[in-house]
Amino acid sequence: MANVKKTAKTKRVKRTKTSSAKVHAGRTRFSSRRGLSDRDKKIFKISRRVIVGVIIVAMLAVILAILAVTLNNPESLVTKKIEIITADYYENYFYPRVESYGAEDKPLGDVMSRYTETGFSKITLRQLLLFDSERYSSLADYITGYCDPEATYVKVYPDEPFTKYDYHVDYHYACTF
């Protein structure tokens, strides 16, 4: 039995135990800047600040460029202007007229409840641009440059409790951007 060959499976590596004190011995770490002169340290601090500043400016430039591209495209500008005009039309022009009409004959809730499902009649872009003594006529050239004033329309649906701000709008755009 003395001449037994040792195979790779039977070979065992003898491991020596190291004391934890040797493994976790306190090491003194020296900074690579320890040997720098005061002038070099100042240059290092200034260069680090300049690099961080350049990175921040570059990040701000990228963010501003992305915002400018997304917010200044014609589609978002035109749709936003139509939404603003529609809100102004309903809240400050149409609703007060319906309110005064409802006060004469029927309560406002009865008048508005008839239109919750069907909505009011279509309001074309031309009507929106010309209402209230042509309040938005200055935007007409810009918006009609992209949208057909007769085919683009909105439909307003009142919601309960039928206040000035309780409504939703369906927008139908006939625009080319």
DAVEN-V159390 format. One record per residue. PHI is phi as a letter, one per 30 degrees, with the letter a starting at -180 (999 if undefined). NEAR is the number of other C-alpha atoms within 10 Angstrom. D_FIRST is the distance of its C-alpha to the first C-alpha in Angstrom with 1 decimal. Layout:
PHI NEAR D_FIRST
PHI NEAR D_FIRST
This chain:
999 4 0.0
d 4 3.7
c 5 5.4
d 6 5.7
d 9 9.4
c 9 11.6
c 8 14.6
d 7 18.0
d 6 17.7
c 8 14.8
d 9 16.3
b 9 18.3
d 6 21.2
d 6 21.9
c 6 25.5
c 6 27.8
d 6 30.6
c 8 34.0
d 8 36.9
d 8 39.5
d 8 42.1
d 8 40.7
d 8 40.6
c 8 44.0
d 8 45.7
d 8 49.3
c 6 50.0
d 6 53.4
c 6 54.6
c 8 57.3
d 8 59.6
d 7 60.2
d 10 63.9
e 8 63.7
d 10 64.7
d 12 67.6
d 10 71.1
d 9 73.7
d 8 75.2
d 12 71.9
d 14 71.2
d 12 74.6
d 12 74.0
d 14 70.7
d 10 72.3
d 12 75.2
d 12 73.0
d 12 70.9
d 12 74.0
d 12 75.4
d 11 72.3
d 12 72.3
d 12 76.0
d 12 75.6
d 12 72.9
d 12 75.2
d 12 78.2
d 12 76.2
d 12 75.1
d 12 78.7
d 12 79.9
d 12 77.5
d 11 78.4
d 12 82.1
d 12 81.9
d 11 80.1
d 11 82.8
d 11 85.6
d 9 84.4
d 13 83.9
d 12 87.1
c 11 89.4
d 11 88.9
e 15 92.1
d 16 90.7
d 13 89.7
d 14 93.0
d 21 95.2
d 16 93.5
d 12 93.6
d 14 97.3
d 22 98.0
d 15 96.2
d 11 98.2
d 18 101.5
d 23 100.7
d 19 100.0
d 14 103.2
e 18 105.2
d 20 104.0
d 16 104.0
c 13 107.1
b 14 109.3
d 14 108.5
e 18 107.5
d 13 110.6
d 11 112.8
d 14 111.1
d 19 111.2
d 11 114.9
d 14 115.5
d 16 113.5
d 11 115.4
d 9 118.7
c 9 117.9
b 11 114.6
d 12 111.8
e 18 109.3
d 15 106.5
d 11 108.4
d 17 109.2
d 21 105.6
d 17 103.9
d 12 105.4
c 15 103.5
d 17 100.0
d 10 98.8
d 12 101.0
i 19 101.4
d 15 104.5
d 12 105.8
d 15 104.0
c 17 104.8
d 17 104.7
d 25 103.7
d 18 107.3
d 15 108.5
d 23 105.9
d 23 107.0
c 14 110.7
d 15 110.9
h 12 112.8
h 8 115.0
h 13 112.3
d 12 110.1
c 14 107.2
d 15 109.2
d 11 107.7
d 14 104.3
e 17 105.8
d 10 105.4
d 12 101.7
d 22 100.6
d 17 102.7
d 14 101.2
c 16 98.0
c 21 99.1
d 17 101.8
d 20 104.3
c 13 105.3
d 14 102.0
d 19 100.0
b 22 100.7
b 21 99.5
b 17 99.9
c 21 100.1
c 19 99.0
d 24 100.1
b 19 97.7
d 12 98.5
d 13 100.0
i 18 102.0
d 15 102.3
e 16 102.8
c 14 99.0
c 12 97.8
a 18 97.5
b 14 95.1
b 15 95.8
c 12 94.8
c 17 95.0
b 14 95.6
c 17 95.4
c 14 96.8
b 17 95.7
b 10 94.2
c 10 92.1
